Amino acid sequence: MRVWNADGNYCGRVFELRLSAGTPKIECLSCGRRGLLERLGWKQTTLHAIPWHRVAKIGWRGIRLR
């Protein structure tokens, strides 16, 4: 799913949802090329993680951030 910031700029795609330890609560979104590489284990990289509280809306066009 595509991610857009509050200004309407494209941030990348979500590749993974990270959950809090011990609870079924979403903690952050793994997003962009770095998120994909980290998910596939190809490269140790600084993860582009977006905290869940920054998500304003989820719709058919993608995820909009605050």
DSSP file (Angstrom, degrees, kcal/mol; ACC not computed):
  #  RESIDUE AA STRUCTURE BP1 BP2  ACC     N-H-->O    O-->H-N    N-H-->O    O-->H-N    TCO  KAPPA ALPHA  PHI   PSI    X-CA   Y-CA   Z-CA
    1    1 A M              0   0    0      0, 0.0    13,-2.8     0, 0.0     2,-0.1   0.000 360.0 360.0 360.0 142.6    0.0    0.0    0.0
    2    2 A R  E     -A   13   0A   0     11,-0.2    61,-3.1    59,-0.2     2,-0.4  -0.470 360.0-145.8 -80.7 150.6    1.3    3.5   -0.8
    3    3 A V  E     -Ab  12  63A   0      9,-2.8     8,-3.1    59,-0.2     9,-0.9  -0.969  13.6-173.5-121.3 132.3    2.0    6.1    1.9
    4    4 A W  E     -Ab  10  64A   0     59,-3.2    61,-2.3    -2,-0.4     6,-0.2  -0.966  18.4-132.3-123.7 138.5    1.5    9.8    1.5
    5    5 A N    >   -     0   0    0      4,-2.6     3,-1.8    -2,-0.4    61,-0.1  -0.204  40.3 -89.0 -80.6-178.8    2.5   12.5    4.0
    6    6 A A  T 3  S+     0   0    0      1,-0.3    -1,-0.1     2,-0.1    60,-0.1   0.756 127.8  54.7 -64.0 -25.9    0.2   15.3    5.2
    7    7 A D  T 3  S-     0   0    0      2,-0.1    -1,-0.3     1,-0.0    59,-0.0   0.464 121.1-105.7 -86.3  -2.2    1.4   17.6    2.3
    8    8 A G  S <  S+     0   0    0     -3,-1.8     2,-0.3     1,-0.3    -2,-0.1   0.551  72.1 143.7  89.6   8.3    0.5   14.9   -0.3
    9    9 A N        -     0   0    0      1,-0.1    -4,-2.6     2,-0.0    -1,-0.3  -0.629  55.7-111.5 -83.7 140.1    4.1   13.9   -1.1
   10   10 A Y  E     +A    4   0A   0     -2,-0.3    -6,-0.2    -6,-0.2     3,-0.1  -0.525  32.7 179.2 -72.8 130.8    4.7   10.2   -1.8
   11   11 A C  E     -     0   0A   0     -8,-3.1     2,-0.3     1,-0.4    -7,-0.2   0.593  47.4 -96.5-107.0 -17.4    6.8    8.5    1.0
   12   12 A G  E     -A    3   0A   0     -9,-0.9    -9,-2.8    20,-0.1    -1,-0.4  -0.871  48.9 -54.3 131.2-167.3    7.0    4.9   -0.4
   13   13 A R  E     -A    2   0A   0     -2,-0.3    19,-2.0   -11,-0.2     2,-0.4  -0.845  45.3-114.4-113.4 149.9    5.1    1.6    0.1
   14   14 A V  E     +D   31   0B   0    -13,-2.8    17,-0.2    -2,-0.3     3,-0.1  -0.698  33.5 171.2 -81.1 129.3    4.4   -0.3    3.3
   15   15 A F  E     +     0   0B   0     15,-3.0     2,-0.3    -2,-0.4    16,-0.2   0.557  63.7  11.4-111.7 -16.2    6.2   -3.6    3.4
   16   16 A E  E     -D   30   0B   0     14,-1.2    14,-3.1     2,-0.0     2,-0.5  -0.978  56.2-140.0-162.4 145.5    5.5   -4.7    7.0
   17   17 A L  E     -D   29   0B   0     -2,-0.3     2,-0.5    12,-0.2    12,-0.2  -0.947  24.3-148.4-105.1 129.8    3.4   -3.8   10.0
   18   18 A R  E     -D   28   0B   0     10,-2.8     9,-3.5    -2,-0.5    10,-1.3  -0.856  10.8-151.7-101.8 133.3    5.3   -4.1   13.3
   19   19 A L  E     -D   26   0B   0     -2,-0.5     7,-0.2     7,-0.3     2,-0.1  -0.701  21.6-104.5-102.1 153.6    3.4   -5.2   16.4
   20   20 A S    >   -     0   0    0      5,-2.7     3,-1.2    -2,-0.3     5,-0.3  -0.452  50.0 -93.3 -68.5 147.1    4.1   -4.4   20.1
   21   21 A A  T 3  S+     0   0    0      1,-0.2    -1,-0.1    -2,-0.1     0, 0.0  -0.462 106.0   2.6 -65.5 127.1    5.6   -7.2   22.0
   22   22 A G  T 3  S+     0   0    0     -2,-0.2    -1,-0.2     1,-0.1    -2,-0.0   0.357 118.8  78.8  81.9  -5.6    2.9   -9.3   23.8
   23   23 A T  S <  S-     0   0    0     -3,-1.2     2,-1.0     2,-0.2    -3,-0.2  -0.967  79.8-124.8-133.4 151.5   -0.1   -7.3   22.4
   24   24 A P  S    S+     0   0    0      0, 0.0     2,-0.4     0, 0.0    -3,-0.1  -0.245  70.8 124.7 -85.6  49.3   -1.9   -7.4   19.1
   25   25 A K        -     0   0    0     -2,-1.0    -5,-2.7    -5,-0.3     2,-0.3  -0.927  64.7-121.0-114.5 130.1   -1.3   -3.6   18.7
   26   26 A I  E     +D   19   0B   0     -2,-0.4    -7,-0.3    -7,-0.2     3,-0.1  -0.524  28.9 178.6 -71.4 129.9    0.4   -2.1   15.7
   27   27 A E  E     -     0   0B   0     -9,-3.5    25,-2.4     1,-0.4    26,-0.3   0.838  58.0 -20.0 -98.1 -45.8    3.4   -0.1   16.7
   28   28 A C  E     -DE  18  51B   0    -10,-1.3   -10,-2.8    23,-0.3     2,-0.4  -0.975  55.4-112.5-158.4 168.7    4.8    1.1   13.3
   29   29 A L  E     -DE  17  50B   0     21,-2.4    21,-2.5    -2,-0.3     2,-0.6  -0.916  22.1-139.4-107.4 134.7    4.9    0.7    9.5
   30   30 A S  E     +DE  16  49B   0    -14,-3.1   -15,-3.0    -2,-0.4   -14,-1.2  -0.867  38.7 178.7 -91.7 120.5    8.0   -0.4    7.7
   31   31 A C  E  >  +D   14   0B   0     17,-2.4     4,-0.8    -2,-0.6    17,-0.4  -0.890  22.4  11.2-133.1 152.1    8.1    1.8    4.6
   32   32 A G  H  > S-     0   0    0    -19,-2.0     4,-1.9    -2,-0.3     3,-0.3  -0.036  98.1 -48.5  80.9-180.0   10.1    2.5    1.5
   33   33 A R  H  > S+     0   0    0      1,-0.2     4,-2.6     2,-0.2     5,-0.2   0.862 135.2  54.2 -58.6 -40.3   13.1    0.8   -0.2
   34   34 A R  H  > S+     0   0    0      1,-0.2     4,-2.3     2,-0.2    -1,-0.2   0.881 106.9  52.3 -63.7 -36.8   15.0    0.5    3.1
   35   35 A G  H  X S+     0   0    0     -4,-0.8     4,-2.1    -3,-0.3    -1,-0.2   0.892 110.3  47.9 -64.7 -39.9   12.0   -1.2    4.7
   36   36 A L  H  X S+     0   0    0     -4,-1.9     4,-2.3     2,-0.2    -2,-0.2   0.934 112.0  48.4 -66.3 -46.8   11.9   -3.8    1.9
   37   37 A L  H  X>S+     0   0    0     -4,-2.6     5,-1.6     1,-0.2     4,-0.8   0.905 113.6  47.5 -61.1 -41.6   15.6   -4.5    2.0
   38   38 A E  H  <5S+     0   0    0     -4,-2.3     3,-0.4    -5,-0.2    -1,-0.2   0.900 111.3  51.5 -65.9 -40.2   15.4   -5.0    5.8
   39   39 A R  H  <5S+     0   0    0     -4,-2.1    -2,-0.2     1,-0.2    -1,-0.2   0.881 112.2  45.5 -63.8 -39.7   12.4   -7.2    5.5
   40   40 A L  H  <5S-     0   0    0     -4,-2.3    -1,-0.2    -5,-0.1    -2,-0.2   0.580 108.8-125.6 -81.3 -10.5   14.1   -9.4    2.9
   41   41 A G  T  <5S+     0   0    0     -4,-0.8    -3,-0.2    -3,-0.4     3,-0.1   0.676  72.3 126.0  76.6  17.5   17.3   -9.6    5.0
   42   42 A W  S   <S+     0   0    0     -5,-1.6     2,-0.4     1,-0.2    -4,-0.2   0.797  73.2  13.9 -76.8 -29.4   19.5   -8.4    2.1
   43   43 A K        -     0   0    0     -6,-0.8     2,-0.7    -9,-0.1    -1,-0.2  -0.996  68.7-123.1-152.7 135.5   21.1   -5.5    3.8
   44   44 A Q        +     0   0    0     -2,-0.4     2,-0.3    -3,-0.1    -6,-0.1  -0.743  54.6 153.1 -78.3 120.6   21.5   -4.1    7.3
   45   45 A T        -     0   0    0     -2,-0.7     2,-0.7   -11,-0.1    -2,-0.0  -0.931  54.7 -87.7-145.3 164.2   20.1   -0.7    7.1
   46   46 A T        -     0   0    0     -2,-0.3     2,-0.2     1,-0.1    -8,-0.1  -0.703  53.7-125.7 -76.6 119.0   18.4    2.0    9.1
   47   47 A L        -     0   0    0     -2,-0.7     2,-1.3     1,-0.1   -15,-0.1  -0.431   4.4-136.1 -71.3 135.1   14.8    1.2    9.0
   48   48 A H        +     0   0    0    -17,-0.4   -17,-2.4    -2,-0.2     2,-0.5  -0.756  38.7 175.1 -88.8  90.7   12.3    3.8    7.8
   49   49 A A  E     -E   30   0B   0     -2,-1.3   -19,-0.2   -19,-0.2   -21,-0.0  -0.858  21.2-157.1-105.9 131.5    9.7    3.2   10.4
   50   50 A I  E     -E   29   0B   0    -21,-2.5   -21,-2.4    -2,-0.5     5,-0.1  -0.934  24.5-122.2-108.1 118.9    6.6    5.4   10.7
   51   51 A P  E >   -E   28   0B   0      0, 0.0     3,-1.8     0, 0.0   -23,-0.3  -0.300  18.7-124.6 -60.0 142.6    4.9    5.3   14.2
   52   52 A W  G >  S+     0   0    0    -25,-2.4     3,-1.9     1,-0.3   -24,-0.1   0.806 106.3  67.6 -60.1 -32.2    1.3    4.2   14.0
   53   53 A H  G 3  S+     0   0    0    -26,-0.3    -1,-0.3     1,-0.3   -25,-0.1   0.668  91.8  63.6 -66.1 -13.8    0.0    7.4   15.8
   54   54 A R  G <  S+     0   0    0     -3,-1.8    12,-3.0    11,-0.1     2,-0.5   0.570  76.8 105.0 -83.7  -9.2    1.1    9.3   12.6
   55   55 A V  E <   +C   65   0A   0     -3,-1.9    10,-0.2    -4,-0.2     3,-0.1  -0.615  40.7 171.7 -75.1 120.8   -1.5    7.5   10.5
   56   56 A A  E     +     0   0A   0      8,-2.7     2,-0.3    -2,-0.5     9,-0.2   0.814  62.1   1.4 -96.1 -38.5   -4.4    9.8    9.8
   57   57 A K  E     -C   64   0A   0      7,-1.9     7,-3.0     2,-0.0     2,-0.5  -0.995  49.3-155.0-155.5 141.9   -6.4    7.8    7.3
   58   58 A I  E     +C   63   0A   0     -2,-0.3     5,-0.2     5,-0.2     2,-0.2  -0.986  35.9 150.9-118.7 120.5   -6.4    4.5    5.4
   59   59 A G  E >   -C   62   0A   0      3,-2.8     3,-0.7    -2,-0.5    -2,-0.0  -0.708  60.9 -81.4-137.6-173.6   -8.2    4.6    2.1
   60   60 A W  T 3  S+     0   0    0      1,-0.2     3,-0.1    -2,-0.2    -2,-0.0   0.760 125.9  51.7 -68.5 -24.5   -8.3    3.0   -1.3
   61   61 A R  T 3  S-     0   0    0      1,-0.3     2,-0.3   -60,-0.1    -1,-0.2   0.664 122.1 -93.2 -84.7 -16.3   -5.5    5.3   -2.6
   62   62 A G  E <   - C   0  59A   0     -3,-0.7    -3,-2.8   -61,-0.1     2,-0.5  -0.966  58.5 -32.4 142.1-158.4   -3.2    4.4    0.3
   63   63 A I  E     -bC   3  58A   0    -61,-3.1   -59,-3.2    -2,-0.3     2,-0.4  -0.880  46.2-155.5-106.7 129.8   -2.3    5.6    3.8
   64   64 A R  E     -bC   4  57A   0     -7,-3.0    -8,-2.7    -2,-0.5    -7,-1.9  -0.893  12.1-149.4-105.9 133.6   -2.3    9.3    4.6
   65   65 A L  E       C   0  55A   0    -61,-2.3   -10,-0.2    -2,-0.4   -57,-0.1  -0.604 360.0 360.0 -99.6 160.4   -0.1   10.6    7.5
   66   66 A R              0   0    0    -12,-3.0   -11,-0.1    -2,-0.2   -61,-0.1   0.413 360.0 360.0 -82.0 360.0   -0.5   13.5    9.9
